[in-house]
Amino acid sequence: MKFRVLGIILGILLLGASLCFGHGDEEVAEDQVAVKSTGYWIYNDIDQGFAEAEKTGQPLLIVFR
């Protein structure tokens, strides 16, 4: 019983924190447009990513979603 109450309280606190500090869909969309327009991030083009990594001599980070 004690763990159930503690779990409920913790869940409420985490939910409140996510509502206060979470990004809205509009903010995420704006960030995505800003990142793509700078050309700094390569999105959905593995060949371009490998070419850029080879050119700069830096490692390549690939994220699978």
N, CA, C and O atoms as a Tripos MOL2 file, in Angstrom:
@<TRIPOS>MOLECULE
protein
  260   259    65     0     0
PROTEIN
NO_CHARGES

@<TRIPOS>ATOM
      1 N           0.8300   -1.1960    0.0000 N.3       1 MET1
      2 CA          0.0000    0.0000    0.0000 C.3       1 MET1
      3 C           0.8710    1.2550    0.0000 C.2       1 MET1
      4 O           0.5800    2.2270   -0.6970 O.2       1 MET1
      5 N           1.9450    1.2180    0.7920 N.am      2 LYS2
      6 CA          2.8260    2.3800    0.8850 C.3       2 LYS2
      7 C           3.4870    2.6680   -0.4690 C.2       2 LYS2
      8 O           3.6250    3.8260   -0.8630 O.2       2 LYS2
      9 N           3.8930    1.6060   -1.1750 N.am      3 PHE3
     10 CA          4.5480    1.7920   -2.4700 C.3       3 PHE3
     11 C           3.5670    2.2800   -3.5270 C.2       3 PHE3
     12 O           3.9560    3.0190   -4.4320 O.2       3 PHE3
     13 N           2.3280    1.8900   -3.4320 N.am      4 ARG4
     14 CA          1.3110    2.3290   -4.3830 C.3       4 ARG4
     15 C           1.0970    3.8350   -4.2620 C.2       4 ARG4
     16 O           1.0400    4.5400   -5.2700 O.2       4 ARG4
     17 N           0.9800    4.3260   -3.0340 N.am      5 VAL5
     18 CA          0.7860    5.7680   -2.8060 C.3       5 VAL5
     19 C           2.0170    6.5370   -3.2620 C.2       5 VAL5
     20 O           1.9050    7.5860   -3.8950 O.2       5 VAL5
     21 N           3.1940    6.0070   -2.9350 N.am      6 LEU6
     22 CA          4.4300    6.6550   -3.3590 C.3       6 LEU6
     23 C           4.5260    6.6960   -4.8870 C.2       6 LEU6
     24 O           4.9600    7.6980   -5.4560 O.2       6 LEU6
     25 N           4.1240    5.6200   -5.5440 N.am      7 GLY7
     26 CA          4.1340    5.5770   -7.0030 C.3       7 GLY7
     27 C           3.1730    6.5760   -7.6150 C.2       7 GLY7
     28 O           3.4970    7.2170   -8.6150 O.2       7 GLY7
     29 N           1.9990    6.7160   -7.0300 N.am      8 ILE8
     30 CA          1.0170    7.6800   -7.5370 C.3       8 ILE8
     31 C           1.5370    9.1000   -7.3760 C.2       8 ILE8
     32 O           1.4140    9.9180   -8.2880 O.2       8 ILE8
     33 N           2.1160    9.3930   -6.2230 N.am      9 ILE9
     34 CA          2.6630   10.7370   -5.9850 C.3       9 ILE9
     35 C           3.7990   11.0280   -6.9580 C.2       9 ILE9
     36 O           3.8690   12.1170   -7.5270 O.2       9 ILE9
     37 N           4.6800   10.0650   -7.1460 N.am     10 LEU10
     38 CA          5.7870   10.2490   -8.0850 C.3      10 LEU10
     39 C           5.2750   10.4500   -9.5110 C.2      10 LEU10
     40 O           5.7940   11.2910  -10.2460 O.2      10 LEU10
     41 N           4.2650    9.6850   -9.8980 N.am     11 GLY11
     42 CA          3.6820    9.8400  -11.2260 C.3      11 GLY11
     43 C           3.0800   11.2150  -11.4360 C.2      11 GLY11
     44 O           3.2400   11.8080  -12.5020 O.2      11 GLY11
     45 N           2.3930   11.7230  -10.4350 N.am     12 ILE12
     46 CA          1.7930   13.0570  -10.5360 C.3      12 ILE12
     47 C           2.8800   14.1210  -10.6560 C.2      12 ILE12
     48 O           2.7460   15.0640  -11.4350 O.2      12 ILE12
     49 N           3.9490   13.9690   -9.8890 N.am     13 LEU13
     50 CA          5.0480   14.9390   -9.9700 C.3      13 LEU13
     51 C           5.7200   14.9040  -11.3410 C.2      13 LEU13
     52 O           6.0250   15.9570  -11.9030 O.2      13 LEU13
     53 N           5.9510   13.7240  -11.8820 N.am     14 LEU14
     54 CA          6.5720   13.6210  -13.2050 C.3      14 LEU14
     55 C           5.6700   14.1740  -14.2980 C.2      14 LEU14
     56 O           6.1440   14.8230  -15.2310 O.2      14 LEU14
     57 N           4.3910   13.9210  -14.1880 N.am     15 LEU15
     58 CA          3.4440   14.4580  -15.1590 C.3      15 LEU15
     59 C           3.4330   15.9860  -15.1100 C.2      15 LEU15
     60 O           3.4370   16.6460  -16.1500 O.2      15 LEU15
     61 N           3.4200   16.5360  -13.9170 N.am     16 GLY16
     62 CA          3.4450   17.9950  -13.7720 C.3      16 GLY16
     63 C           4.7120   18.5940  -14.3380 C.2      16 GLY16
     64 O           4.6720   19.6370  -14.9900 O.2      16 GLY16
     65 N           5.8460   17.9380  -14.0920 N.am     17 ALA17
     66 CA          7.1150   18.4480  -14.6190 C.3      17 ALA17
     67 C           7.1330   18.3890  -16.1410 C.2      17 ALA17
     68 O           7.6260   19.3120  -16.7900 O.2      17 ALA17
     69 N           6.6050   17.3210  -16.7140 N.am     18 SER18
     70 CA          6.6050   17.2190  -18.1720 C.3      18 SER18
     71 C           5.6820   18.2560  -18.8040 C.2      18 SER18
     72 O           5.9580   18.7320  -19.9050 O.2      18 SER18
     73 N           4.6150   18.6050  -18.1410 N.am     19 LEU19
     74 CA          3.7200   19.6380  -18.6690 C.3      19 LEU19
     75 C           4.3500   21.0150  -18.5740 C.2      19 LEU19
     76 O           4.1260   21.8590  -19.4410 O.2      19 LEU19
     77 N           5.1350   21.2510  -17.5360 N.am     20 CYS20
     78 CA          5.7710   22.5570  -17.3540 C.3      20 CYS20
     79 C           6.9490   22.7660  -18.2940 C.2      20 CYS20
     80 O           7.1450   23.8600  -18.8230 O.2      20 CYS20
     81 N           7.7350   21.7090  -18.5000 N.am     21 PHE21
     82 CA          8.9750   21.8600  -19.2360 C.3      21 PHE21
     83 C           8.9570   21.2150  -20.6120 C.2      21 PHE21
     84 O           9.9610   21.2720  -21.3220 O.2      21 PHE21
     85 N           7.8630   20.6120  -21.0060 N.am     22 GLY22
     86 CA          7.7940   19.9250  -22.2930 C.3      22 GLY22
     87 C           7.6900   20.8920  -23.4560 C.2      22 GLY22
     88 O           7.2050   22.0130  -23.3020 O.2      22 GLY22
     89 N           8.1430   20.4590  -24.6110 N.am     23 HIS23
     90 CA          8.0310   21.2630  -25.8220 C.3      23 HIS23
     91 C           6.7120   20.9500  -26.5030 C.2      23 HIS23
     92 O           6.2710   19.8010  -26.5360 O.2      23 HIS23
     93 N           6.1040   21.9600  -27.0300 N.am     24 GLY24
     94 CA          4.9000   21.7570  -27.8130 C.3      24 GLY24
     95 C           5.2460   21.3370  -29.2220 C.2      24 GLY24
     96 O           6.3990   21.4460  -29.6420 O.2      24 GLY24
     97 N           4.2720   20.8660  -29.9450 N.am     25 ASP25
     98 CA          4.5040   20.4250  -31.3200 C.3      25 ASP25
     99 C           4.9800   21.5650  -32.2040 C.2      25 ASP25
    100 O           5.8050   21.3560  -33.0940 O.2      25 ASP25
    101 N           4.4750   22.7570  -31.9700 N.am     26 GLU26
    102 CA          4.8790   23.9050  -32.7850 C.3      26 GLU26
    103 C           6.3490   24.2460  -32.5600 C.2      26 GLU26
    104 O           7.0640   24.5660  -33.5090 O.2      26 GLU26
    105 N           6.8060   24.1780  -31.3050 N.am     27 GLU27
    106 CA          8.2030   24.4850  -31.0160 C.3      27 GLU27
    107 C           9.1250   23.4590  -31.6520 C.2      27 GLU27
    108 O          10.1850   23.8110  -32.1710 O.2      27 GLU27
    109 N           8.7340   22.2030  -31.6170 N.am     28 VAL28
    110 CA          9.5500   21.1530  -32.2280 C.3      28 VAL28
    111 C           9.6210   21.3490  -33.7360 C.2      28 VAL28
    112 O          10.6890   21.1950  -34.3290 O.2      28 VAL28
    113 N           8.5010   21.6840  -34.3620 N.am     29 ALA29
    114 CA          8.4830   21.9150  -35.8060 C.3      29 ALA29
    115 C           9.3560   23.1040  -36.1760 C.2      29 ALA29
    116 O          10.0600   23.0610  -37.1850 O.2      29 ALA29
    117 N           9.3200   24.1650  -35.3780 N.am     30 GLU30
    118 CA         10.1570   25.3360  -35.6410 C.3      30 GLU30
    119 C          11.6360   24.9830  -35.4980 C.2      30 GLU30
    120 O          12.4570   25.4270  -36.3000 O.2      30 GLU30
    121 N          11.9790   24.1910  -34.4880 N.am     31 ASP31
    122 CA         13.3630   23.7720  -34.3070 C.3      31 ASP31
    123 C          13.8410   22.9290  -35.4800 C.2      31 ASP31
    124 O          14.9780   23.0740  -35.9300 O.2      31 ASP31
    125 N          12.9840   22.0580  -35.9710 N.am     32 GLN32
    126 CA         13.3540   21.1990  -37.0860 C.3      32 GLN32
    127 C          13.6180   22.0370  -38.3420 C.2      32 GLN32
    128 O          14.5760   21.7780  -39.0700 O.2      32 GLN32
    129 N          12.7870   23.0210  -38.5910 N.am     33 VAL33
    130 CA         12.9860   23.8920  -39.7560 C.3      33 VAL33
    131 C          14.2870   24.6740  -39.6090 C.2      33 VAL33
    132 O          15.0330   24.8250  -40.5770 O.2      33 VAL33
    133 N          14.5640   25.1720  -38.4060 N.am     34 ALA34
    134 CA         15.7850   25.9390  -38.1800 C.3      34 ALA34
    135 C          17.0280   25.0730  -38.3800 C.2      34 ALA34
    136 O          17.9990   25.5200  -38.9900 O.2      34 ALA34
    137 N          17.0070   23.8580  -37.8820 N.am     35 VAL35
    138 CA         18.1680   22.9770  -38.0110 C.3      35 VAL35
    139 C          18.3910   22.5800  -39.4620 C.2      35 VAL35
    140 O          19.5290   22.5700  -39.9300 O.2      35 VAL35
    141 N          17.3330   22.2570  -40.1740 N.am     36 LYS36
    142 CA         17.4800   21.8530  -41.5730 C.3      36 LYS36
    143 C          17.9380   23.0100  -42.4470 C.2      36 LYS36
    144 O          18.6710   22.7920  -43.4110 O.2      36 LYS36
    145 N          17.5270   24.2320  -42.1380 N.am     37 SER37
    146 CA         17.8840   25.3730  -42.9840 C.3      37 SER37
    147 C          19.3500   25.7650  -42.8370 C.2      37 SER37
    148 O          19.9210   26.3550  -43.7540 O.2      37 SER37
    149 N          19.9740   25.4460  -41.6940 N.am     38 THR38
    150 CA         21.3800   25.7930  -41.5100 C.3      38 THR38
    151 C          22.3070   24.8480  -42.2590 C.2      38 THR38
    152 O          23.4400   25.2110  -42.5730 O.2      38 THR38
    153 N          21.8370   23.6390  -42.5480 N.am     39 GLY39
    154 CA         22.6730   22.6680  -43.2340 C.3      39 GLY39
    155 C          23.6490   21.9750  -42.3090 C.2      39 GLY39
    156 O          24.4630   21.1740  -42.7710 O.2      39 GLY39
    157 N          23.5940   22.2570  -41.0180 N.am     40 TYR40
    158 CA         24.5270   21.6630  -40.0670 C.3      40 TYR40
    159 C          24.2260   20.1850  -39.8530 C.2      40 TYR40
    160 O          25.1490   19.3770  -39.7430 O.2      40 TYR40
    161 N          22.9430   19.8190  -39.7920 N.am     41 TRP41
    162 CA         22.5420   18.4290  -39.5940 C.3      41 TRP41
    163 C          22.1640   17.8270  -40.9360 C.2      41 TRP41
    164 O          21.5300   18.4750  -41.7680 O.2      41 TRP41
    165 N          22.5570   16.5950  -41.1320 N.am     42 ILE42
    166 CA         22.2010   15.8660  -42.3420 C.3      42 ILE42
    167 C          21.1090   14.8930  -41.9560 C.2      42 ILE42
    168 O          21.3150   14.0310  -41.1030 O.2      42 ILE42
    169 N          19.9570   15.0240  -42.5730 N.am     43 TYR43
    170 CA         18.7990   14.2260  -42.2130 C.3      43 TYR43
    171 C          18.3820   13.3460  -43.3770 C.2      43 TYR43
    172 O          18.1080   13.8390  -44.4710 O.2      43 TYR43
    173 N          18.3330   12.0420  -43.1410 N.am     44 ASN44
    174 CA         17.7950   11.0760  -44.0890 C.3      44 ASN44
    175 C          18.6260   10.9820  -45.3760 C.2      44 ASN44
    176 O          18.0820   10.7520  -46.4570 O.2      44 ASN44
    177 N          19.9480   11.1620  -45.2510 N.am     45 ASP45
    178 CA         20.8320   11.0220  -46.4090 C.3      45 ASP45
    179 C          22.1500   10.4140  -45.9340 C.2      45 ASP45
    180 O          23.0970   11.1340  -45.6170 O.2      45 ASP45
    181 N          22.2000    9.0850  -45.8870 N.am     46 ILE46
    182 CA         23.3460    8.3740  -45.3310 C.3      46 ILE46
    183 C          24.6040    8.5780  -46.1670 C.2      46 ILE46
    184 O          25.7030    8.6700  -45.6200 O.2      46 ILE46
    185 N          24.4520    8.6500  -47.4880 N.am     47 ASP47
    186 CA         25.6200    8.8410  -48.3500 C.3      47 ASP47
    187 C          26.2620   10.2050  -48.1060 C.2      47 ASP47
    188 O          27.4870   10.3070  -48.0400 O.2      47 ASP47
    189 N          25.4570   11.2390  -47.9750 N.am     48 GLN48
    190 CA         25.9840   12.5690  -47.6930 C.3      48 GLN48
    191 C          26.6520   12.6000  -46.3160 C.2      48 GLN48
    192 O          27.6690   13.2670  -46.1250 O.2      48 GLN48
    193 N          26.0750   11.8790  -45.3710 N.am     49 GLY49
    194 CA         26.6660   11.8090  -44.0380 C.3      49 GLY49
    195 C          28.0350   11.1690  -44.0420 C.2      49 GLY49
    196 O          28.9650   11.6800  -43.4170 O.2      49 GLY49
    197 N          28.1700   10.0360  -44.7510 N.am     50 PHE50
    198 CA         29.4690    9.3760  -44.8430 C.3      50 PHE50
    199 C          30.4870   10.2530  -45.5750 C.2      50 PHE50
    200 O          31.6550   10.2990  -45.1890 O.2      50 PHE50
    201 N          30.0570   10.9370  -46.6140 N.am     51 ALA51
    202 CA         30.9680   11.8150  -47.3540 C.3      51 ALA51
    203 C          31.4550   12.9630  -46.4690 C.2      51 ALA51
    204 O          32.6380   13.3050  -46.4900 O.2      51 ALA51
    205 N          30.5620   13.5470  -45.7070 N.am     52 GLU52
    206 CA         30.9430   14.6510  -44.8220 C.3      52 GLU52
    207 C          31.8740   14.1610  -43.7060 C.2      52 GLU52
    208 O          32.8240   14.8570  -43.3460 O.2      52 GLU52
    209 N          31.6110   12.9800  -43.1610 N.am     53 ALA53
    210 CA         32.4690   12.4160  -42.1160 C.3      53 ALA53
    211 C          33.8640   12.1280  -42.6530 C.2      53 ALA53
    212 O          34.8580   12.3720  -41.9690 O.2      53 ALA53
    213 N          33.9380   11.6130  -43.8650 N.am     54 GLU54
    214 CA         35.2360   11.3290  -44.4670 C.3      54 GLU54
    215 C          35.9900   12.6290  -44.7650 C.2      54 GLU54
    216 O          37.2030   12.7040  -44.5650 O.2      54 GLU54
    217 N          35.2820   13.6380  -45.2350 N.am     55 LYS55
    218 CA         35.9040   14.9180  -45.5810 C.3      55 LYS55
    219 C          36.4580   15.6220  -44.3470 C.2      55 LYS55
    220 O          37.5550   16.1800  -44.3870 O.2      55 LYS55
    221 N          35.6940   15.5950  -43.2430 N.am     56 THR56
    222 CA         36.1120   16.3030  -42.0330 C.3      56 THR56
    223 C          36.9610   15.4580  -41.0960 C.2      56 THR56
    224 O          37.6230   15.9910  -40.2050 O.2      56 THR56
    225 N          36.9480   14.1330  -41.2920 N.am     57 GLY57
    226 CA         37.7110   13.2560  -40.4090 C.3      57 GLY57
    227 C          37.0650   13.0670  -39.0470 C.2      57 GLY57
    228 O          37.7150   12.6240  -38.1000 O.2      57 GLY57
    229 N          35.8020   13.3980  -38.9500 N.am     58 GLN58
    230 CA         35.0820   13.2660  -37.6860 C.3      58 GLN58
    231 C          34.1740   12.0420  -37.7400 C.2      58 GLN58
    232 O          33.8020   11.5820  -38.8200 O.2      58 GLN58
    233 N          33.8190   11.5170  -36.5620 N.am     59 PRO59
    234 CA         32.9340   10.3470  -36.5500 C.3      59 PRO59
    235 C          31.5170   10.7130  -36.9740 C.2      59 PRO59
    236 O          31.1190   11.8770  -36.9440 O.2      59 PRO59
    237 N          30.7800    9.7010  -37.3620 N.am     60 LEU60
    238 CA         29.4110    9.8690  -37.8230 C.3      60 LEU60
    239 C          28.4750    9.2750  -36.7900 C.2      60 LEU60
    240 O          28.6590    8.1310  -36.3760 O.2      60 LEU60
    241 N          27.4930   10.0180  -36.3760 N.am     61 LEU61
    242 CA         26.4820    9.5370  -35.4420 C.3      61 LEU61
    243 C          25.2020    9.2580  -36.2290 C.2      61 LEU61
    244 O          24.6460   10.1510  -36.8680 O.2      61 LEU61
    245 N          24.7480    8.0170  -36.1730 N.am     62 ILE62
    246 CA         23.5300    7.6280  -36.8810 C.3      62 ILE62
    247 C          22.4910    7.2440  -35.8490 C.2      62 ILE62
    248 O          22.7560    6.4280  -34.9670 O.2      62 ILE62
    249 N          21.3140    7.8280  -35.9560 N.am     63 VAL63
    250 CA         20.2300    7.5560  -35.0310 C.3      63 VAL63
    251 C          19.1310    6.8330  -35.7880 C.2      63 VAL63
    252 O          18.6000    7.3560  -36.7680 O.2      63 VAL63
    253 N          18.7870    5.6330  -35.3390 N.am     64 PHE64
    254 CA         17.6930    4.8590  -35.9330 C.3      64 PHE64
    255 C          16.4360    5.0990  -35.1130 C.2      64 PHE64
    256 O          16.4610    4.9700  -33.8890 O.2      64 PHE64
    257 N          15.3540    5.4430  -35.7610 N.am     65 ARG65
    258 CA         14.1000    5.7120  -35.0510 C.3      65 ARG65
    259 C          13.0430    4.7600  -35.5120 C.2      65 ARG65
    260 O          11.9100    4.8180  -35.0370 O.2      65 ARG65
@<TRIPOS>BOND
     1     1     2 1
     2     2     3 1
     3     3     4 2
     4     3     5 am
     5     5     6 1
     6     6     7 1
     7     7     8 2
     8     7     9 am
     9     9    10 1
    10    10    11 1
    11    11    12 2
    12    11    13 am
    13    13    14 1
    14    14    15 1
    15    15    16 2
    16    15    17 am
    17    17    18 1
    18    18    19 1
    19    19    20 2
    20    19    21 am
    21    21    22 1
    22    22    23 1
    23    23    24 2
    24    23    25 am
    25    25    26 1
    26    26    27 1
    27    27    28 2
    28    27    29 am
    29    29    30 1
    30    30    31 1
    31    31    32 2
    32    31    33 am
    33    33    34 1
    34    34    35 1
    35    35    36 2
    36    35    37 am
    37    37    38 1
    38    38    39 1
    39    39    40 2
    40    39    41 am
    41    41    42 1
    42    42    43 1
    43    43    44 2
    44    43    45 am
    45    45    46 1
    46    46    47 1
    47    47    48 2
    48    47    49 am
    49    49    50 1
    50    50    51 1
    51    51    52 2
    52    51    53 am
    53    53    54 1
    54    54    55 1
    55    55    56 2
    56    55    57 am
    57    57    58 1
    58    58    59 1
    59    59    60 2
    60    59    61 am
    61    61    62 1
    62    62    63 1
    63    63    64 2
    64    63    65 am
    65    65    66 1
    66    66    67 1
    67    67    68 2
    68    67    69 am
    69    69    70 1
    70    70    71 1
    71    71    72 2
    72    71    73 am
    73    73    74 1
    74    74    75 1
    75    75    76 2
    76    75    77 am
    77    77    78 1
    78    78    79 1
    79    79    80 2
    80    79    81 am
    81    81    82 1
    82    82    83 1
    83    83    84 2
    84    83    85 am
    85    85    86 1
    86    86    87 1
    87    87    88 2
    88    87    89 am
    89    89    90 1
    90    90    91 1
    91    91    92 2
    92    91    93 am
    93    93    94 1
    94    94    95 1
    95    95    96 2
    96    95    97 am
    97    97    98 1
    98    98    99 1
    99    99   100 2
   100    99   101 am
   101   101   102 1
   102   102   103 1
   103   103   104 2
   104   103   105 am
   105   105   106 1
   106   106   107 1
   107   107   108 2
   108   107   109 am
   109   109   110 1
   110   110   111 1
   111   111   112 2
   112   111   113 am
   113   113   114 1
   114   114   115 1
   115   115   116 2
   116   115   117 am
   117   117   118 1
   118   118   119 1
   119   119   120 2
   120   119   121 am
   121   121   122 1
   122   122   123 1
   123   123   124 2
   124   123   125 am
   125   125   126 1
   126   126   127 1
   127   127   128 2
   128   127   129 am
   129   129   130 1
   130   130   131 1
   131   131   132 2
   132   131   133 am
   133   133   134 1
   134   134   135 1
   135   135   136 2
   136   135   137 am
   137   137   138 1
   138   138   139 1
   139   139   140 2
   140   139   141 am
   141   141   142 1
   142   142   143 1
   143   143   144 2
   144   143   145 am
   145   145   146 1
   146   146   147 1
   147   147   148 2
   148   147   149 am
   149   149   150 1
   150   150   151 1
   151   151   152 2
   152   151   153 am
   153   153   154 1
   154   154   155 1
   155   155   156 2
   156   155   157 am
   157   157   158 1
   158   158   159 1
   159   159   160 2
   160   159   161 am
   161   161   162 1
   162   162   163 1
   163   163   164 2
   164   163   165 am
   165   165   166 1
   166   166   167 1
   167   167   168 2
   168   167   169 am
   169   169   170 1
   170   170   171 1
   171   171   172 2
   172   171   173 am
   173   173   174 1
   174   174   175 1
   175   175   176 2
   176   175   177 am
   177   177   178 1
   178   178   179 1
   179   179   180 2
   180   179   181 am
   181   181   182 1
   182   182   183 1
   183   183   184 2
   184   183   185 am
   185   185   186 1
   186   186   187 1
   187   187   188 2
   188   187   189 am
   189   189   190 1
   190   190   191 1
   191   191   192 2
   192   191   193 am
   193   193   194 1
   194   194   195 1
   195   195   196 2
   196   195   197 am
   197   197   198 1
   198   198   199 1
   199   199   200 2
   200   199   201 am
   201   201   202 1
   202   202   203 1
   203   203   204 2
   204   203   205 am
   205   205   206 1
   206   206   207 1
   207   207   208 2
   208   207   209 am
   209   209   210 1
   210   210   211 1
   211   211   212 2
   212   211   213 am
   213   213   214 1
   214   214   215 1
   215   215   216 2
   216   215   217 am
   217   217   218 1
   218   218   219 1
   219   219   220 2
   220   219   221 am
   221   221   222 1
   222   222   223 1
   223   223   224 2
   224   223   225 am
   225   225   226 1
   226   226   227 1
   227   227   228 2
   228   227   229 am
   229   229   230 1
   230   230   231 1
   231   231   232 2
   232   231   233 am
   233   233   234 1
   234   234   235 1
   235   235   236 2
   236   235   237 am
   237   237   238 1
   238   238   239 1
   239   239   240 2
   240   239   241 am
   241   241   242 1
   242   242   243 1
   243   243   244 2
   244   243   245 am
   245   245   246 1
   246   246   247 1
   247   247   248 2
   248   247   249 am
   249   249   250 1
   250   250   251 1
   251   251   252 2
   252   251   253 am
   253   253   254 1
   254   254   255 1
   255   255   256 2
   256   255   257 am
   257   257   258 1
   258   258   259 1
   259   259   260 2
@<TRIPOS>SUBSTRUCTURE
     1 MET1         2 RESIDUE 1 A MET
     2 LYS2         6 RESIDUE 1 A LYS
     3 PHE3        10 RESIDUE 1 A PHE
     4 ARG4        14 RESIDUE 1 A ARG
     5 VAL5        18 RESIDUE 1 A VAL
     6 LEU6        22 RESIDUE 1 A LEU
     7 GLY7        26 RESIDUE 1 A GLY
     8 ILE8        30 RESIDUE 1 A ILE
     9 ILE9        34 RESIDUE 1 A ILE
    10 LEU10       38 RESIDUE 1 A LEU
    11 GLY11       42 RESIDUE 1 A GLY
    12 ILE12       46 RESIDUE 1 A ILE
    13 LEU13       50 RESIDUE 1 A LEU
    14 LEU14       54 RESIDUE 1 A LEU
    15 LEU15       58 RESIDUE 1 A LEU
    16 GLY16       62 RESIDUE 1 A GLY
    17 ALA17       66 RESIDUE 1 A ALA
    18 SER18       70 RESIDUE 1 A SER
    19 LEU19       74 RESIDUE 1 A LEU
    20 CYS20       78 RESIDUE 1 A CYS
    21 PHE21       82 RESIDUE 1 A PHE
    22 GLY22       86 RESIDUE 1 A GLY
    23 HIS23       90 RESIDUE 1 A HIS
    24 GLY24       94 RESIDUE 1 A GLY
    25 ASP25       98 RESIDUE 1 A ASP
    26 GLU26      102 RESIDUE 1 A GLU
    27 GLU27      106 RESIDUE 1 A GLU
    28 VAL28      110 RESIDUE 1 A VAL
    29 ALA29      114 RESIDUE 1 A ALA
    30 GLU30      118 RESIDUE 1 A GLU
    31 ASP31      122 RESIDUE 1 A ASP
    32 GLN32      126 RESIDUE 1 A GLN
    33 VAL33      130 RESIDUE 1 A VAL
    34 ALA34      134 RESIDUE 1 A ALA
    35 VAL35      138 RESIDUE 1 A VAL
    36 LYS36      142 RESIDUE 1 A LYS
    37 SER37      146 RESIDUE 1 A SER
    38 THR38      150 RESIDUE 1 A THR
    39 GLY39      154 RESIDUE 1 A GLY
    40 TYR40      158 RESIDUE 1 A TYR
    41 TRP41      162 RESIDUE 1 A TRP
    42 ILE42      166 RESIDUE 1 A ILE
    43 TYR43      170 RESIDUE 1 A TYR
    44 ASN44      174 RESIDUE 1 A ASN
    45 ASP45      178 RESIDUE 1 A ASP
    46 ILE46      182 RESIDUE 1 A ILE
    47 ASP47      186 RESIDUE 1 A ASP
    48 GLN48      190 RESIDUE 1 A GLN
    49 GLY49      194 RESIDUE 1 A GLY
    50 PHE50      198 RESIDUE 1 A PHE
    51 ALA51      202 RESIDUE 1 A ALA
    52 GLU52      206 RESIDUE 1 A GLU
    53 ALA53      210 RESIDUE 1 A ALA
    54 GLU54      214 RESIDUE 1 A GLU
    55 LYS55      218 RESIDUE 1 A LYS
    56 THR56      222 RESIDUE 1 A THR
    57 GLY57      226 RESIDUE 1 A GLY
    58 GLN58      230 RESIDUE 1 A GLN
    59 PRO59      234 RESIDUE 1 A PRO
    60 LEU60      238 RESIDUE 1 A LEU
    61 LEU61      242 RESIDUE 1 A LEU
    62 ILE62      246 RESIDUE 1 A ILE
    63 VAL63      250 RESIDUE 1 A VAL
    64 PHE64      254 RESIDUE 1 A PHE
    65 ARG65      258 RESIDUE 1 A ARG
